[in-house]
Amino acid sequence: MTRTIHNDDYRLLLGFMQQVRETAGITQVVLAHRLRSTQSYVSKCERGERRIDVMEFVRYCEALEVDAGVLMDAFLDYRDYRLAGDESMAVAVTALMRRSKRRQRMRAPLKPGGQPEGTA
């Protein structure tokens, strides 16, 4: 079995995550601060020098304010469509950002009275 860190799909995932970060307008420095880590850590993760485990993936997504499940779904869709040549990474990331915001609103804790927090 191929080690995950050297797998083409893993490298594609890292590139996808980097594209999400850049599309969100978040620098490596800002992301590192949100993760309580260093810019070097973020850089090594994005370049594949440091393997990201599933819990780090979830924390990374939370720091980007993107739902981890939606990001993974969008990545898998992108990977499959990419093989067919039908979708660019930018299109996939844009769709991801829309879906993630919808899902986050659905998960928002309710205030007394049944309204999601942050709503009037």
Residue pairs with C-beta under 8 A, 6 or more apart in sequence:
4 10
4 51
5 48
5 51
9 79
10 48
11 48
12 75
12 79
12 82
13 75
14 45
14 46
14 47
14 48
14 52
15 89
16 71
16 74
16 75
16 78
16 89
16 92
16 93
17 46
17 60
17 71
18 46
19 89
19 90
19 93
20 64
20 66
20 71
20 93
20 96
20 97
21 28
21 31
21 46
21 64
23 90
23 93
23 94
23 97
24 64
24 65
24 66
24 97
26 34
26 64
28 39
28 42
28 43
28 46
29 39
31 42
31 60
31 63
31 64
32 38
32 39
32 40
32 41
32 42
34 63
35 41
35 42
35 59
35 60
35 63
41 50
44 50
45 52
45 56
45 60
52 60
57 68
58 68
61 67
61 68
61 71
62 68
65 100
65 104
66 96
66 97
66 100
67 99
67 100
67 103
67 104
67 107
69 103
70 96
70 99
70 100
70 103
71 96
71 100
73 99
74 92
74 93
74 95
74 96
74 99
75 92
77 87
77 92
78 87
78 89
78 92
81 87
81 92
82 89
105 116
108 116
108 117
108 118
109 116
109 117
110 116
110 117
111 117
111 119
